[in-house]
């Protein structure tokens, strides 16, 4: 394949790249939840422990771990992505936005990026490499 063919055919790969975006983003996102709930792959909470499941951070960790798993699999992608976009918006405004406007300074960049990636997936769907595609939804 020549370079010009690659450039010409690149847009035809958009559905597969949508699936790749979903899979990679969900895998990384899940780690925030598993770190909060199980201290895996490492402890990120102050003191090195885990969060109580019946706390605000416990609910966030549950959404991140199990919602992230559903997105990784591409199962119920649209409603789960919409829910997680809302969770990330709340996380940003409750945990980061009050510390200033600039996300690089208030450490809210991941929350903003995930919010908009999940919002996009809630509209675009999971892509062809997903359980949703296998289910015909």
C-alpha positions as CSV (number, residue, x, y, z in Angstrom):
1,X,0.0,0.0,0.0
2,X,1.4,3.4,-1.0
3,X,1.3,6.4,1.2
4,X,-1.3,8.0,-1.0
5,X,-3.5,4.9,-0.7
6,X,-3.1,5.0,3.1
7,X,-4.1,8.6,3.2
8,X,-7.1,8.0,0.9
9,X,-8.3,4.9,2.8
10,X,-7.7,6.2,6.3
11,X,-11.2,7.6,6.8
12,X,-12.6,4.1,6.2
13,X,-10.9,3.0,9.4
14,X,-13.0,5.5,11.5
15,X,-15.4,2.8,12.9
16,X,-12.5,0.6,14.0
17,X,-10.7,3.5,15.5
18,X,-13.8,4.4,17.5
19,X,-13.6,0.9,19.0
20,X,-9.9,1.4,19.8
21,X,-10.6,4.8,21.5
22,X,-13.4,3.2,23.6
23,X,-11.3,0.2,24.6
24,X,-8.1,2.1,25.5
25,X,-10.0,4.9,27.3
26,X,-12.1,2.4,29.2
27,X,-9.1,0.3,30.2
28,X,-7.2,3.4,31.6
29,X,-10.4,4.8,33.2
30,X,-11.2,1.5,35.0
31,X,-7.8,1.8,36.8
32,X,-9.1,4.9,38.7
33,X,-12.0,2.9,40.1
34,X,-10.0,-0.3,40.9
35,X,-7.4,1.8,42.6
36,X,-10.1,3.5,44.8
37,X,-11.9,0.3,45.6
38,X,-9.2,-2.4,45.7
39,X,-5.9,-0.4,45.8
40,X,-5.1,-2.1,42.4
41,X,-2.9,-1.6,40.5
42,X,-1.8,0.5,43.4
43,X,-3.2,2.6,46.2
44,X,-4.0,6.2,45.3
45,X,-5.9,7.3,48.3
46,X,-4.3,9.3,51.1
47,X,-2.8,6.8,53.6
48,X,-2.6,4.1,50.9
49,X,-5.9,2.4,51.6
50,X,-9.2,2.0,49.9
51,X,-12.4,4.0,50.1
52,X,-15.6,2.9,51.9
53,X,-18.0,1.7,49.2
54,X,-20.9,3.7,50.8
55,X,-19.1,7.0,50.4
56,X,-19.1,9.5,47.6
57,X,-15.6,8.3,46.5
58,X,-16.9,4.7,46.8
59,X,-19.8,5.4,44.5
60,X,-17.4,7.1,42.0
61,X,-15.0,4.1,42.2
62,X,-17.8,1.7,41.6
63,X,-19.0,3.7,38.6
64,X,-15.4,3.9,37.2
65,X,-14.5,0.3,37.8
66,X,-17.7,-1.4,36.6
67,X,-18.9,1.3,34.2
68,X,-15.4,1.2,32.7
69,X,-15.6,-2.6,32.4
70,X,-18.9,-2.3,30.5
71,X,-17.4,0.3,28.2
72,X,-14.3,-1.9,27.7
73,X,-16.6,-4.7,26.5
74,X,-18.8,-2.3,24.6
75,X,-21.9,-3.4,26.4
76,X,-24.7,-0.9,27.0
77,X,-22.2,1.7,25.7
78,X,-24.6,4.7,25.1
79,X,-26.3,4.8,28.5
80,X,-23.2,3.9,30.5
81,X,-21.1,6.5,28.6
82,X,-23.7,9.1,29.3
83,X,-23.8,8.2,33.0
84,X,-20.0,8.3,33.2
85,X,-19.9,11.7,31.4
86,X,-22.1,13.0,34.1
87,X,-20.0,11.5,36.8
88,X,-16.9,13.1,35.4
89,X,-18.7,16.5,35.1
90,X,-19.6,16.2,38.8
91,X,-16.1,15.1,39.7
92,X,-14.7,18.1,37.9
93,X,-16.9,20.7,39.5
94,X,-16.9,19.2,43.0
95,X,-13.2,18.2,43.1
96,X,-11.3,20.5,40.7
97,X,-13.2,23.5,39.4
98,X,-13.3,25.2,42.7
99,X,-9.5,25.3,42.7
100,X,-9.2,27.6,39.7
101,X,-10.0,27.8,36.0
102,X,-6.9,26.1,34.5
103,X,-7.2,22.3,34.4
104,X,-3.5,21.8,34.4
105,X,-3.3,23.7,37.7
106,X,-6.4,22.3,39.4
107,X,-5.5,18.7,38.3
108,X,-8.9,18.3,36.5
109,X,-7.6,17.5,33.0
110,X,-8.5,13.7,33.2
111,X,-12.0,14.5,34.4
112,X,-12.6,17.0,31.6
113,X,-11.1,14.7,28.9
114,X,-13.1,11.7,30.1
115,X,-16.3,13.7,30.4
116,X,-16.1,14.6,26.7
117,X,-14.9,11.2,25.4
118,X,-17.8,9.5,27.2
119,X,-20.2,12.2,26.0
120,X,-19.0,11.5,22.4
121,X,-19.4,7.7,22.9
122,X,-22.9,8.2,24.2
123,X,-23.8,9.6,20.8
124,X,-21.4,7.7,18.5
125,X,-21.9,4.2,20.1
126,X,-19.3,1.5,20.7
127,X,-18.1,0.9,17.2
128,X,-17.9,-2.5,15.4
129,X,-15.6,-4.3,17.9
130,X,-18.1,-4.4,20.8
131,X,-20.8,-6.6,22.4
132,X,-23.3,-3.9,21.4
133,X,-22.4,-4.6,17.7
134,X,-22.8,-8.3,18.3
135,X,-26.2,-7.7,19.9
136,X,-27.2,-5.4,16.9
137,X,-27.7,-2.3,19.0
